[in-house]
Amino acid sequence: METTSGEIDSHRPWIRDGRDDPGAMNWLATLFNPLGETTKLHFSRAWTFMFMGRVLLYLIPSFTVGVLGIAGVKTGVFNTPVNIALFTVPALLVPFAVFTFVTDLTSFSAHSRRLAEAGRPTWLAVIVLVPMILGMAAYYAGTGIGAAQHREMMKPPAAKTETPAKEGEAGAKPEAKKQERRGPPARQGPPPSEREMAVSTGMGMGLPIWGLASLGVMLWTLLYVARLPNGGQGRLRTGSHLTPDEIAEGV
């Protein structure tokens, strides 16, 4: 095994394992080749890049548009629905949606390589695809529900079959006083289209499920995959530390 007790990176003295040399990291292989192997530190760097990219691509556009809206700037163009494959997202979140889809695939590659290097079953990498699969399933189920609700809402009222009795005739009842309508004001403008209602319901169901499943995968990654020792030997821990005894033993 490639271990060393000397300095590996002058800027990162805490790196004690030569296999984790930052200068030796192959980003393209780590992100796009699921058949190789990746050491602990290289995996952690790739995962941090993917995670921070998602956070920044979501928070920065959302915060910026929110501030512009408070300042009185018209922000409708940023919320214009944009079609991406089979999904519809606001224009400001198009980069986030594309980056998230791509990094679901690169995350699978990085996890597969890390598990292989640590001597664990590589099929466990499919866990990182579970949030996307569940989110898509919930989205499509929600679109079906939303479309059905729209059809029910737009269904014409049933025709009346009884003819009301004329005033003065037997059985005629005095006209009841009209009651004032109470409740929230009616929606202004045209009603939502079937597609708009389907997409809205689908996103409302898909995003929470995707978010909760992603949180579970993140915890699995941080508490298990990222802590696996290089070569599968040693203690399950963070960092790239090798004790002097481990270096002497070649672990």
C-alpha positions as CSV (number, residue, x, y, z in Angstrom):
1,M,0.0,0.0,0.0
2,E,1.1,3.5,-0.7
3,T,1.6,5.1,2.6
4,T,4.0,7.7,3.9
5,S,4.9,9.5,7.0
6,G,6.3,12.6,5.2
7,E,4.7,15.7,4.0
8,I,2.1,15.1,1.2
9,D,0.7,18.6,0.7
10,S,2.2,21.7,2.4
11,H,-1.2,23.4,2.4
12,R,-3.0,20.4,4.0
13,P,-0.7,19.0,6.7
14,W,-3.5,16.9,8.0
15,I,-3.4,14.6,5.0
16,R,-1.3,11.6,6.1
17,D,-2.2,9.0,3.5
18,G,-0.4,9.2,0.2
19,R,-3.3,7.7,-1.6
20,D,-5.3,10.9,-0.8
21,D,-2.8,13.3,-2.5
22,P,-5.0,16.1,-3.9
23,G,-2.7,16.6,-6.8
24,A,-3.2,13.0,-7.9
25,M,-7.0,13.3,-8.1
26,N,-8.6,12.5,-11.5
27,W,-11.9,14.5,-11.5
28,L,-13.2,13.1,-14.8
29,A,-12.7,9.5,-13.7
30,T,-14.2,10.2,-10.3
31,L,-17.3,11.7,-11.7
32,F,-17.9,9.8,-14.9
33,N,-16.3,6.4,-14.6
34,P,-18.2,4.1,-12.2
35,L,-15.8,1.2,-12.9
36,G,-12.7,2.5,-11.2
37,E,-11.7,3.2,-7.6
38,T,-11.6,6.4,-5.6
39,T,-9.9,7.0,-2.2
40,K,-11.6,8.7,0.8
41,L,-10.4,12.3,0.3
42,H,-10.9,12.4,-3.4
43,F,-14.5,11.1,-3.0
44,S,-15.2,13.7,-0.3
45,R,-13.9,16.5,-2.5
46,A,-16.2,15.4,-5.4
47,W,-19.2,15.0,-3.1
48,T,-18.6,18.4,-1.6
49,F,-18.5,20.0,-5.1
50,M,-21.8,18.3,-6.1
51,F,-23.5,19.3,-2.8
52,M,-22.4,22.9,-2.7
53,G,-23.3,23.3,-6.4
54,R,-26.9,22.3,-5.7
55,V,-27.1,24.6,-2.7
56,L,-25.7,27.6,-4.4
57,L,-27.7,27.1,-7.7
58,Y,-30.9,27.0,-5.6
59,L,-30.3,29.7,-3.0
60,I,-28.5,32.4,-5.0
61,P,-31.2,32.7,-7.8
62,S,-34.1,32.4,-5.3
63,F,-32.6,35.0,-2.9
64,T,-31.7,37.4,-5.8
65,V,-35.2,37.2,-7.3
66,G,-36.7,37.7,-3.8
67,V,-34.7,40.8,-3.2
68,L,-35.6,42.2,-6.6
69,G,-39.2,41.6,-5.9
70,I,-39.0,43.4,-2.6
71,A,-37.3,46.3,-4.5
72,G,-40.3,46.6,-6.8
73,V,-38.7,45.0,-9.9
74,K,-41.0,42.9,-12.0
75,T,-39.8,39.3,-11.6
76,G,-42.4,37.5,-13.6
77,V,-40.0,36.5,-16.3
78,F,-37.9,34.5,-13.7
79,N,-41.0,32.5,-12.7
80,T,-42.0,31.6,-16.3
81,P,-42.5,27.9,-16.6
82,V,-39.8,26.2,-18.7
83,N,-40.1,22.6,-20.0
84,I,-37.1,20.3,-19.3
85,A,-37.7,16.9,-20.8
86,L,-40.9,15.8,-19.0
87,F,-40.7,18.3,-16.2
88,T,-41.7,22.0,-15.9
89,V,-39.7,24.3,-13.6
90,P,-39.5,28.1,-13.1
91,A,-36.9,29.8,-15.3
92,L,-34.7,30.8,-12.4
93,L,-34.3,27.2,-11.3
94,V,-33.4,25.7,-14.7
95,P,-29.6,25.6,-13.9
96,F,-30.4,23.9,-10.5
97,A,-32.7,21.3,-12.1
98,V,-30.1,20.4,-14.8
99,F,-27.2,20.3,-12.4
100,T,-29.2,18.2,-9.9
101,F,-30.1,15.6,-12.6
102,V,-26.5,15.4,-13.8
103,T,-25.0,15.1,-10.3
104,D,-27.4,12.3,-9.5
105,L,-25.5,10.3,-12.2
106,T,-22.1,11.6,-11.2
107,S,-22.8,10.8,-7.6
108,F,-23.7,7.2,-8.5
109,S,-20.3,7.0,-10.2
110,A,-18.4,8.5,-7.3
111,H,-20.1,6.3,-4.7
112,S,-19.5,3.1,-6.8
113,R,-15.8,3.9,-7.0
114,R,-15.5,4.7,-3.3
115,L,-17.3,1.5,-2.3
116,A,-15.1,-0.5,-4.7
117,E,-11.9,1.0,-3.3
118,A,-13.0,0.2,0.3
119,G,-13.9,-3.4,-0.6
120,R,-17.7,-2.9,-0.2
121,P,-20.4,-4.1,-2.6
122,T,-20.6,-1.6,-5.4
123,W,-24.3,-2.2,-6.0
124,L,-25.0,-0.2,-2.9
125,A,-24.3,2.9,-5.0
126,V,-27.9,2.6,-6.4
127,I,-29.0,4.1,-3.1
128,V,-28.1,7.5,-4.4
129,L,-30.6,7.1,-7.2
130,V,-33.5,6.3,-4.9
131,P,-34.5,10.0,-4.3
132,M,-34.7,10.7,-8.0
133,I,-36.8,7.5,-8.6
134,L,-39.2,8.2,-5.8
135,G,-39.5,11.9,-6.7
136,M,-40.3,11.0,-10.4
137,A,-42.8,8.4,-9.3
138,A,-44.5,10.9,-7.0
139,Y,-44.4,13.6,-9.6
140,Y,-46.2,11.5,-12.3
141,A,-48.7,10.3,-9.7
142,G,-49.4,13.9,-8.8
143,T,-49.8,15.0,-12.4
144,G,-52.5,12.4,-12.8
145,I,-54.3,13.5,-9.7
146,G,-54.1,17.2,-10.7
147,A,-55.4,16.5,-14.2
148,A,-58.3,14.5,-12.8
149,Q,-59.1,17.3,-10.4
150,H,-59.1,19.8,-13.3
151,R,-61.5,17.7,-15.4
152,E,-63.8,17.4,-12.4
153,M,-63.6,21.1,-11.7
154,M,-64.4,22.0,-15.3
155,K,-67.2,19.5,-15.7
156,P,-70.4,21.3,-16.7
157,P,-73.1,21.2,-14.0
158,A,-75.8,18.6,-14.4
159,A,-79.0,19.8,-16.2
160,K,-82.0,20.4,-14.0
161,T,-84.8,18.0,-14.6
162,E,-87.6,19.5,-12.5
163,T,-89.5,22.6,-13.7
164,P,-90.1,25.1,-10.9
165,A,-93.8,25.8,-10.2
166,K,-95.1,29.1,-11.2
167,E,-96.0,31.6,-8.6
168,G,-99.6,31.2,-7.4
169,E,-99.8,27.5,-8.5
170,A,-100.1,24.7,-6.0
171,G,-96.9,23.7,-4.5
172,A,-95.2,26.9,-5.3
173,K,-93.0,28.3,-2.6
174,P,-92.0,31.9,-2.1
175,E,-88.6,32.7,-3.5
176,A,-86.0,32.4,-0.9
177,K,-83.9,35.4,-0.2
178,K,-80.5,35.3,-1.9
179,Q,-77.8,34.8,0.6
180,E,-74.6,36.7,0.3
181,R,-71.6,34.7,-0.8
182,R,-69.1,34.2,2.0
183,G,-65.5,32.9,1.9
184,P,-62.3,33.7,0.1
185,P,-62.6,35.9,-3.1
186,A,-62.8,34.0,-6.4
187,R,-59.6,33.6,-8.5
188,Q,-59.0,36.5,-10.7
189,G,-58.4,35.9,-14.4
190,P,-58.8,32.7,-16.3
191,P,-58.8,29.4,-14.5
192,P,-55.6,27.3,-14.6
193,S,-55.2,25.0,-17.5
194,E,-55.2,21.2,-17.1
195,R,-51.4,21.1,-17.7
196,E,-50.7,23.9,-15.1
197,M,-52.8,22.2,-12.5
198,A,-51.2,18.8,-13.2
199,V,-47.7,20.2,-13.0
200,S,-48.5,22.1,-9.8
201,T,-49.9,19.0,-8.1
202,G,-47.0,16.9,-9.4
203,M,-44.4,19.2,-8.1
204,G,-46.2,19.5,-4.8
205,M,-46.0,15.8,-4.3
206,G,-42.6,15.1,-5.9
207,L,-40.4,17.7,-4.3
208,P,-41.1,16.9,-0.6
209,I,-40.5,13.2,-1.2
210,W,-37.4,13.9,-3.2
211,G,-36.1,16.2,-0.5
212,L,-36.7,13.8,2.4
213,A,-35.1,10.9,0.5
214,S,-32.2,13.0,-0.4
215,L,-31.7,13.9,3.2
216,G,-31.5,10.2,4.1
217,V,-29.0,9.5,1.3
218,M,-26.9,12.5,2.5
219,L,-26.7,11.1,6.0
220,W,-25.8,7.6,4.7
221,T,-23.0,9.2,2.6
222,L,-21.6,11.4,5.4
223,L,-21.8,8.8,8.2
224,Y,-20.8,5.7,6.3
225,V,-19.4,6.0,2.7
226,A,-17.2,9.1,3.3
227,R,-15.8,7.5,6.5
228,L,-14.8,4.1,4.9
229,P,-11.0,3.6,5.3
230,N,-8.8,3.5,2.2
231,G,-8.3,0.0,1.0
232,G,-11.0,-1.2,3.4
233,Q,-8.4,-1.5,6.3
234,G,-8.5,0.6,9.4
235,R,-11.1,2.4,11.5
236,L,-14.2,4.0,10.1
237,R,-13.5,7.7,10.6
238,T,-13.3,11.1,9.0
239,G,-10.2,12.8,7.6
240,S,-7.1,11.3,5.9
241,H,-5.2,10.5,9.1
242,L,-2.7,7.7,9.6
243,T,-1.2,7.2,13.0
244,P,2.6,6.5,13.2
245,D,1.9,2.9,14.2
246,E,-0.4,2.5,11.1
247,I,2.2,4.0,8.8
248,A,4.9,1.7,10.3
249,E,2.7,-1.3,9.8
250,G,1.9,-0.3,6.2
251,V,-1.8,0.0,6.8
